[in-house]
Amino acid sequence: MKYLDEYRDEALANGIVSEIRRLVTKPWVLMEVCGGQTHSIVKYGIDRLLPNEIELVHGPGCPVCVTSLEMIDKALAIARQPDVIFCSFGDMLRVPGSDCDLLILKSRGCDVRVVYSPIDCLKIARANPEKKVVFFAIGFETTAPGNAMAVWQAHQQRIKNFSVLVSHVLVPPAMASILQSPLNRVQGFLGPGHVCTVMGYREYEPIAQRYRVPIVITGFEPIDILEGTLMTIRQLEAGKAEVENQYPRVVSRDGNRVAQDLVNNVFEVGDRKWRGVGSIPKSGYKLRYEFHAHDAERLFDVQEIDTKEPEICISGLVLRGVKKPHDCPAFGTLCNPERPLGATMVSAEGACAAYYAYGRHLQKPALAKAS
Amino acid sequence: MSPNESAIGAAQPAAATSLLTASCPLPIADYKEIVLAHGSGGKLSHQLIDKIILPQFQNDLLAPLHDGAIFSLGEGRVAFSTDSYVVSPIFFPGGDIGTLAVHGTVNDLAMCGARPRYLSVGFILEEGLPMEEFWRIVQSMRAAADEAGVQLVTGDTKVVDRGKADKIFINTAGIGVVPNGIDIRPTRAQIGDQIIISGAIAVHGIAIMSVREGLEFETEIASDTAALNGLVEVILRVCPDVHVLRDPTRGGVTSSVTEIAQSAKVGVQLQEAAIPISEEVKGACEILGLDPLYVANEGKLIAVVPPAEAQNVLTAMRAHSLGKEAAIIGEVVNDHPGFVTMKTRVGGMRVVDMLSGEQLPRIC
């Protein structure tokens, strides 16, 4: 398939791996920012192709994982109400709140629906004027334009029974927070390809300069990730710390201005609580005042819900690249996708869930011999 | 058909076909939808059976309309299987719930190495189901049964209140005969055995998903639903010593292969690049964020065969209309018993494990 098969080519992959081997002279810790990249790395066994000197740690870029427990509880409180149709992206449905998840509410008769686009919710709202249709607007800058568009259209078309529960998060503040931590081990980043498709990569330049860290905006296919790794290693070995673009077929320095304008019209930057990490200043989007009529948090009076994260798992450390999933004693035993204890096990893109799905908890019996 | 009023012959297929026309003189045409009385055991029940069901399934074993069908099976061991069908939507590109209900049970029997012979059918109808839709489903079942060479010899119909079912649920059970000398079961997978898939994967699941989610792709993806007993005959003819057959339905290729590895306590190593998948399905999976290895198939089988026979089996399968794209996708190995590993397209290695629940589309 065009634009896919070329990026999954074994010979090409081997060539890049050889080049990385030739270049690398000492150990380096790289972080891939996006959950999609983590998923790809584990799915294709990319980390196992790399020389031992290179350690990939997995970043905070899984939007489902970092959505705070408090926000999930708010979603559940809203979805429980009898006159509500609660719409969400598919992988939010199994994310556990304090007492249950959206799939369980669905089985109890609540109207919970999976949508592929928030715009679909407007159709549902028009078809069900007696119901309140709520969309769970989560994600990084990537999903913000679609969510902003849904709110914008609802506002323009006076669809009064549509609202959004906003839990948007932003990548640059999270990267800065990782780099400021005294525990930080990350020396280079594979930057977030899809986030930068929308936002461009200008805003990463000050981060690279300030923290002396190379950031290579990277795609999601195996060849993208290998090439991103090669470019980062090349910079590290040469003592450089710049922003480079591995993903120019999609990403430009300025990004998608139309999308950015739309996002800025609907949202403003505010503080946001991250699951497993805590509150990070100016790390999320909130609806602007003009759109408060579509703000589910206000409409349903759930602002008071304030859930504490259980202090039992190390997902906060995993999200910041300090620990790996199998450093956790609960990984694959007490904690698994059926009964996740924390952020990184809840979505397929979370580092712990990806490790689990691709058998990393079985590492000893299964893969040690096979590879 | 439990009502014991003999009605065979009263309704010829030609008369039944006219049900679809507005000028139909038959009383049942007064009911455009299924009503509770169609399951009451009274006159309306009999009309439904006589006019809609029996004309399609006429055969000597069904004809007496006794409480059950009576027959002998001759030589060989008997395979017996059942499955229930609750697919939504009930009509989808490439088939409907009726075709699926026949193919599914026929295939389960075929995977035992049996020649499927007789099926039972149980309908659970939701009040309000359009009569025309039921009629189409019954016709599809007949066509599927004819094609697979099986007879529907006994059945039952119930109607439940609106909201208590999703239009129509169908259960079928089937009986087949396993020829002497055939011994197919998951525990027979042995080190060195080759794993063959009969064609491109993940078609059915994506066909259903595209209708369910209202997604439109440039080319319509039609379900691969098909009766596989003909293909199994072909395989058994060239290799009576087939060790395992599985049809990778729910849970996809991953679940079937993992179950084989676990039952036989052997390892399985797959080659991602060898697994056939169509461009359309691959594209749809990419868009939907799904892994095709976990997506359902309804007209594909996995054969585990001794290495010396693999090429013959492959050649024979490729000569059959349902096996044109057959391919060897892996082998049974000594390492990691109970687990399936896969060499990925880029040369990495990973474990392939069953999912905990339904595969949910990813956000990005």
Interface residues (C-beta under 8 A of the other chain):
Chain A: M1 L4 R8 D9 E10 A13 N14 C34 G35 G36 H39 V42 K43 Y44 G45 I46 R48 L49 P63 V64 F89 G90 D91 M92 L93 R94 V114 Y116 I138 G139 F140 T142 T143 H194 P222 I223 L226 N336 P337 E338 S347 A348 E349 A357 Y358 G359 R360 L362 P365 A366 L367 K369 A370 S371
Chain B: E213 L215 G267 Q269 A273 E279 K282 G283 E286 L288 G289 D291 V333 D335 H336 G338 F339 T341 T344 R345 V346 G347 G348 M349 R350 V351 V352 D353 L355 S356 G357 L360 P361 R362 I363 C364
